[in-house]
Structure formats: structure tokens, C-alpha cells
Amino acid sequence: MSIHVTINILSDGKRSFAIYDTNFLWSISFEENDDNLLIIYRSNEILFTKQEIKDNIFSGKVCSYCQCETKVVTNNGNYRPTFIQCSMNPDHYVATNQSGIALGRLADRYLRLKITAAHSIFNSLLENKIFKSREDAYAWLSNVMKLPEKETDFWLFNEEQCDNAIRIITRYKRRKKLIQSFINFFKKE
């Protein structure tokens, strides 16, 4: 069996791709003008919207790296009783809450480190009483990152979003500190 991949740039500048086997037992196709990813397996069509794909990744049902299914694994020395792991790569995993629901997207070691760093900087906003509540801080971050509030969660972020959050929060903290030093300077006089 051989696999064919075609990538096209359409007249309006949008892209499309198709992946299929030579016997046409299965195919995957996507066009940017369309919000759907079409998967056909032995003439059975399975249609996914971009939102359904995102929901499956955010809920831990699909690995965002391999696009394969995931499995629930019991504690192997991790800090949670269970976690959700990629079927193909054991380094891609995410912790679960008490009910066994994924806390976000599967992450590799590098992304987990970025999430931890970004979350730590975010928590300093609350420790320094820059925001009155965690909800206010998340609403602010959602607004400046131009993300829906329900997607403003560090365990849903990819590497680029973590870097962006770190940059935004660090810049904001510097401005607040500079403003406070000016206020303190003029209070002395």
C-alpha cells in the first residue's frame, strides 16, 4: 500500500490538502474555506468541524501531537491518581481531576515546563494583589490574548500561547512596578 499526499493553493489563496491510500480505502481532506475536516474510511464519511477537533484535543480524547487516540493510565509515580496518555508516545500526557476528566490538552515535557513557568508568573499577579481575584486575572488575560474565556487556561495553551502569556504578564508587571515607583517617589515629596 502506498499513501499519497496532495497540497494545493486555491485561487483565493486558501490551502487544501488530501491524504489517501492507493486503493481509496480511506482518505482525509481539508479545505481552509470550509470549517470541516472530512475523513472517509471504507466509504463511511466522518465529518469533523474545527470546533469538534479543538474540543477533542482540549478534552484529552485526541493527542494534539500525533492526532491519535488516548488512554487512561493509573498512577505511575505522577502526582495524580490517573492521567490521560497518548497511545503512540507515552511522553504526551495530561493529568486528570478527581473525576478522571482531563485538565487540558496532552503535553510533552517541553510544553509542560512552559505551562508551569507561565502559570507561576500568572500566580504572581495574585500573590502581589495586582488583581482582586483569579477570575479577574483570567478575564484580563483572555482579553489581552484575544482568546475566549473558556479557552484561557494554561493547560489548554500551546507553546506559542505560553510564550505570549509570559511576555504579556511580565510586561504588565513591569509597567505596574514602574507606575508604583513613580507614585512612591511623588508621595515622598
GUROVO-539367 format. One record per residue (C-alpha): residue number from 0; x, y, z. Coordinates in Angstrom, 3 decimals, always signed. Last residue first. Layout:
// GUROVO-539367
{pos:NUM xx:X yy:Y zz:Z} $
...
// end
This chain:
// GUROVO-539367
{pos:188 xx:+7.810 yy:+64.964 zz:+48.423} $
{pos:187 xx:+7.786 yy:+61.314 zz:+49.482} $
{pos:186 xx:+4.447 yy:+60.657 zz:+47.785} $
{pos:185 xx:+5.963 yy:+61.730 zz:+44.465} $
{pos:184 xx:+8.548 yy:+58.958 zz:+44.554} $
{pos:183 xx:+6.008 yy:+56.363 zz:+45.733} $
{pos:182 xx:+3.686 yy:+57.150 zz:+42.813} $
{pos:181 xx:+6.595 yy:+56.954 zz:+40.368} $
{pos:180 xx:+7.689 yy:+53.619 zz:+41.890} $
{pos:179 xx:+4.113 yy:+52.313 zz:+41.610} $
{pos:178 xx:+3.954 yy:+53.226 zz:+37.924} $
{pos:177 xx:+7.227 yy:+51.409 zz:+37.288} $
{pos:176 xx:+6.036 yy:+48.323 zz:+39.194} $
{pos:175 xx:+2.728 yy:+48.256 zz:+37.305} $
{pos:174 xx:+4.567 yy:+48.622 zz:+33.990} $
{pos:173 xx:+6.978 yy:+45.825 zz:+34.889} $
{pos:172 xx:+4.078 yy:+43.549 zz:+35.943} $
{pos:171 xx:+2.288 yy:+44.175 zz:+32.633} $
{pos:170 xx:+5.416 yy:+43.394 zz:+30.599} $
{pos:169 xx:+5.933 yy:+40.148 zz:+32.528} $
{pos:168 xx:+2.260 yy:+39.181 zz:+32.099} $
{pos:167 xx:+2.275 yy:+39.836 zz:+28.345} $
{pos:166 xx:+5.598 yy:+38.060 zz:+27.673} $
{pos:165 xx:+4.679 yy:+35.031 zz:+29.801} $
{pos:164 xx:+1.260 yy:+34.821 zz:+28.120} $
{pos:163 xx:+2.853 yy:+35.009 zz:+24.639} $
{pos:162 xx:+5.350 yy:+32.269 zz:+25.469} $
{pos:161 xx:+2.526 yy:+30.075 zz:+26.803} $
{pos:160 xx:+0.426 yy:+30.814 zz:+23.696} $
{pos:159 xx:+3.308 yy:+29.819 zz:+21.419} $
{pos:158 xx:+3.873 yy:+26.580 zz:+23.320} $
{pos:157 xx:+0.196 yy:+25.523 zz:+23.158} $
{pos:156 xx:-2.315 yy:+26.609 zz:+25.762} $
{pos:155 xx:-5.153 yy:+24.394 zz:+27.049} $
{pos:154 xx:-3.426 yy:+23.556 zz:+30.343} $
{pos:153 xx:-2.734 yy:+27.276 zz:+30.821} $
{pos:152 xx:-6.432 yy:+28.112 zz:+30.695} $
{pos:151 xx:-7.938 yy:+30.854 zz:+28.592} $
{pos:150 xx:-10.018 yy:+28.688 zz:+26.256} $
{pos:149 xx:-13.297 yy:+29.207 zz:+28.198} $
{pos:148 xx:-12.555 yy:+32.941 zz:+28.315} $
{pos:147 xx:-12.437 yy:+33.147 zz:+24.512} $
{pos:146 xx:-8.989 yy:+34.287 zz:+23.405} $
{pos:145 xx:-7.829 yy:+37.756 zz:+22.383} $
{pos:144 xx:-4.594 yy:+37.420 zz:+24.385} $
{pos:143 xx:-5.265 yy:+40.794 zz:+26.046} $
{pos:142 xx:-8.927 yy:+39.944 zz:+26.754} $
{pos:141 xx:-8.368 yy:+36.396 zz:+27.958} $
{pos:140 xx:-5.553 yy:+37.608 zz:+30.219} $
{pos:139 xx:-7.849 yy:+40.241 zz:+31.765} $
{pos:138 xx:-10.654 yy:+37.699 zz:+32.274} $
{pos:137 xx:-8.124 yy:+35.260 zz:+33.787} $
{pos:136 xx:-6.911 yy:+37.910 zz:+36.242} $
{pos:135 xx:-10.478 yy:+38.891 zz:+37.170} $
{pos:134 xx:-11.388 yy:+35.225 zz:+37.750} $
{pos:133 xx:-8.286 yy:+34.722 zz:+39.929} $
{pos:132 xx:-9.483 yy:+37.564 zz:+42.120} $
{pos:131 xx:-8.669 yy:+41.124 zz:+43.162} $
{pos:130 xx:-5.908 yy:+41.563 zz:+40.597} $
{pos:129 xx:-2.467 yy:+43.087 zz:+41.221} $
{pos:128 xx:-2.547 yy:+41.576 zz:+44.714} $
{pos:127 xx:+1.152 yy:+40.640 zz:+44.565} $
{pos:126 xx:+0.241 yy:+36.979 zz:+45.154} $
{pos:125 xx:-2.483 yy:+37.251 zz:+42.507} $
{pos:124 xx:-0.218 yy:+38.584 zz:+39.760} $
{pos:123 xx:+2.461 yy:+36.140 zz:+40.979} $
{pos:122 xx:+0.089 yy:+33.326 zz:+40.010} $
{pos:121 xx:+0.448 yy:+34.334 zz:+36.344} $
{pos:120 xx:+4.242 yy:+34.051 zz:+36.542} $
{pos:119 xx:+3.877 yy:+30.555 zz:+38.011} $
{pos:118 xx:+1.290 yy:+29.584 zz:+35.390} $
{pos:117 xx:+3.625 yy:+30.630 zz:+32.582} $
{pos:116 xx:+6.533 yy:+28.650 zz:+34.045} $
{pos:115 xx:+4.406 yy:+25.536 zz:+34.668} $
{pos:114 xx:+2.887 yy:+25.725 zz:+31.178} $
{pos:113 xx:+6.351 yy:+26.120 zz:+29.631} $
{pos:112 xx:+7.657 yy:+23.085 zz:+31.540} $
{pos:111 xx:+4.622 yy:+21.021 zz:+30.471} $
{pos:110 xx:+5.198 yy:+22.153 zz:+26.870} $
{pos:109 xx:+8.783 yy:+20.840 zz:+26.898} $
{pos:108 xx:+7.845 yy:+17.543 zz:+28.557} $
{pos:107 xx:+5.104 yy:+16.807 zz:+26.021} $
{pos:106 xx:+1.559 yy:+17.982 zz:+26.564} $
{pos:105 xx:-1.888 yy:+16.456 zz:+26.181} $
{pos:104 xx:-4.574 yy:+19.131 zz:+26.183} $
{pos:103 xx:-6.460 yy:+20.144 zz:+29.297} $
{pos:102 xx:-7.281 yy:+19.049 zz:+32.860} $
{pos:101 xx:-8.518 yy:+15.723 zz:+31.517} $
{pos:100 xx:-11.571 yy:+14.323 zz:+33.330} $
{pos:99 xx:-10.945 yy:+11.418 zz:+35.742} $
{pos:98 xx:-13.495 yy:+12.639 zz:+38.295} $
{pos:97 xx:-10.766 yy:+13.741 zz:+40.739} $
{pos:96 xx:-9.185 yy:+15.880 zz:+38.020} $
{pos:95 xx:-6.940 yy:+14.465 zz:+35.330} $
{pos:94 xx:-3.290 yy:+14.988 zz:+34.457} $
{pos:93 xx:-2.118 yy:+15.331 zz:+30.882} $
{pos:92 xx:+0.080 yy:+13.134 zz:+28.703} $
{pos:91 xx:+2.443 yy:+13.061 zz:+25.735} $
{pos:90 xx:+5.644 yy:+11.371 zz:+26.962} $
{pos:89 xx:+3.978 yy:+7.943 zz:+26.485} $
{pos:88 xx:+4.018 yy:+8.367 zz:+22.684} $
{pos:87 xx:+1.690 yy:+6.275 zz:+20.488} $
{pos:86 xx:-1.435 yy:+5.770 zz:+22.619} $
{pos:85 xx:-1.136 yy:+9.295 zz:+24.040} $
{pos:84 xx:-1.710 yy:+9.459 zz:+27.789} $
{pos:83 xx:-4.510 yy:+10.548 zz:+30.072} $
{pos:82 xx:-3.705 yy:+10.683 zz:+33.778} $
{pos:81 xx:-4.766 yy:+8.866 zz:+36.888} $
{pos:80 xx:-4.103 yy:+9.109 zz:+40.639} $
{pos:79 xx:-2.426 yy:+12.499 zz:+40.162} $
{pos:78 xx:+1.148 yy:+13.404 zz:+41.214} $
{pos:77 xx:+2.820 yy:+11.024 zz:+38.791} $
{pos:76 xx:+4.618 yy:+7.939 zz:+40.136} $
{pos:75 xx:+2.943 yy:+5.549 zz:+37.706} $
{pos:74 xx:-0.601 yy:+6.417 zz:+38.666} $
{pos:73 xx:-3.306 yy:+4.805 zz:+36.558} $
{pos:72 xx:-3.435 yy:+5.336 zz:+32.797} $
{pos:71 xx:-6.416 yy:+6.486 zz:+30.743} $
{pos:70 xx:-5.842 yy:+6.092 zz:+27.018} $
{pos:69 xx:-5.523 yy:+8.447 zz:+24.073} $
{pos:68 xx:-6.469 yy:+8.254 zz:+20.412} $
{pos:67 xx:-4.191 yy:+9.547 zz:+17.694} $
{pos:66 xx:-3.704 yy:+13.069 zz:+16.350} $
{pos:65 xx:+0.038 yy:+12.598 zz:+16.937} $
{pos:64 xx:+0.885 yy:+15.971 zz:+18.513} $
{pos:63 xx:-2.515 yy:+17.200 zz:+19.744} $
{pos:62 xx:-3.280 yy:+13.761 zz:+21.190} $
{pos:61 xx:-7.014 yy:+13.085 zz:+20.935} $
{pos:60 xx:-9.563 yy:+12.482 zz:+23.700} $
{pos:59 xx:-7.708 yy:+14.833 zz:+26.064} $
{pos:58 xx:-10.646 yy:+17.215 zz:+26.442} $
{pos:57 xx:-8.816 yy:+20.106 zz:+24.770} $
{pos:56 xx:-7.818 yy:+17.928 zz:+21.780} $
{pos:55 xx:-11.340 yy:+16.568 zz:+21.283} $
{pos:54 xx:-12.830 yy:+20.070 zz:+21.719} $
{pos:53 xx:-10.388 yy:+21.500 zz:+19.128} $
{pos:52 xx:-11.371 yy:+18.807 zz:+16.611} $
{pos:51 xx:-15.053 yy:+19.407 zz:+17.325} $
{pos:50 xx:-14.525 yy:+23.170 zz:+16.894} $
{pos:49 xx:-12.771 yy:+22.689 zz:+13.545} $
{pos:48 xx:-15.807 yy:+20.705 zz:+12.408} $
{pos:47 xx:-15.494 yy:+16.952 zz:+11.998} $
{pos:46 xx:-17.156 yy:+14.822 zz:+9.328} $
{pos:45 xx:-16.911 yy:+11.038 zz:+9.296} $
{pos:44 xx:-17.818 yy:+9.531 zz:+5.976} $
{pos:43 xx:-18.075 yy:+5.771 zz:+5.575} $
{pos:42 xx:-16.801 yy:+4.736 zz:+2.139} $
{pos:41 xx:-14.123 yy:+2.456 zz:+3.526} $
{pos:40 xx:-12.858 yy:+5.208 zz:+5.843} $
{pos:39 xx:-13.578 yy:+8.768 zz:+4.833} $
{pos:38 xx:-12.382 yy:+11.665 zz:+6.974} $
{pos:37 xx:-13.574 yy:+15.169 zz:+6.147} $
{pos:36 xx:-12.223 yy:+18.066 zz:+8.181} $
{pos:35 xx:-14.822 yy:+20.797 zz:+8.180} $
{pos:34 xx:-14.795 yy:+24.568 zz:+8.503} $
{pos:33 xx:-14.637 yy:+25.068 zz:+4.732} $
{pos:32 xx:-12.674 yy:+27.847 zz:+3.096} $
{pos:31 xx:-9.482 yy:+26.251 zz:+4.509} $
{pos:30 xx:-10.086 yy:+22.966 zz:+2.685} $
{pos:29 xx:-9.436 yy:+19.617 zz:+4.362} $
{pos:28 xx:-9.230 yy:+16.034 zz:+3.197} $
{pos:27 xx:-8.572 yy:+12.667 zz:+4.809} $
{pos:26 xx:-8.857 yy:+9.464 zz:+2.836} $
{pos:25 xx:-9.529 yy:+5.787 zz:+3.416} $
{pos:24 xx:-9.920 yy:+2.548 zz:+1.485} $
{pos:23 xx:-9.036 yy:+4.509 zz:-1.638} $
{pos:22 xx:-6.882 yy:+1.671 zz:-3.003} $
{pos:21 xx:-3.880 yy:+3.962 zz:-3.442} $
{pos:20 xx:-4.149 yy:+5.354 zz:+0.083} $
{pos:19 xx:-5.275 yy:+8.883 zz:+0.781} $
{pos:18 xx:-4.121 yy:+12.225 zz:+2.163} $
{pos:17 xx:-5.723 yy:+15.398 zz:+0.871} $
{pos:16 xx:-4.805 yy:+19.016 zz:+1.426} $
{pos:15 xx:-6.323 yy:+22.422 zz:+0.881} $
{pos:14 xx:-4.964 yy:+25.924 zz:+1.117} $
{pos:13 xx:-6.546 yy:+29.357 zz:+0.817} $
{pos:12 xx:-5.119 yy:+31.945 zz:-1.573} $
{pos:11 xx:-8.460 yy:+32.644 zz:-3.322} $
{pos:10 xx:-7.388 yy:+30.604 zz:-6.363} $
{pos:9 xx:-6.635 yy:+27.560 zz:-4.213} $
{pos:8 xx:-3.197 yy:+26.535 zz:-3.021} $
{pos:7 xx:-2.996 yy:+22.773 zz:-3.173} $
{pos:6 xx:-1.384 yy:+20.037 zz:-1.083} $
{pos:5 xx:-1.590 yy:+16.444 zz:-2.206} $
{pos:4 xx:-0.471 yy:+13.446 zz:-0.175} $
{pos:3 xx:-0.465 yy:+9.902 zz:-1.487} $
{pos:2 xx:-0.006 yy:+6.747 zz:+0.560} $
{pos:1 xx:+1.280 yy:+3.468 zz:-0.760} $
{pos:0 xx:+0.000 yy:+0.000 zz:+0.000} $
// end
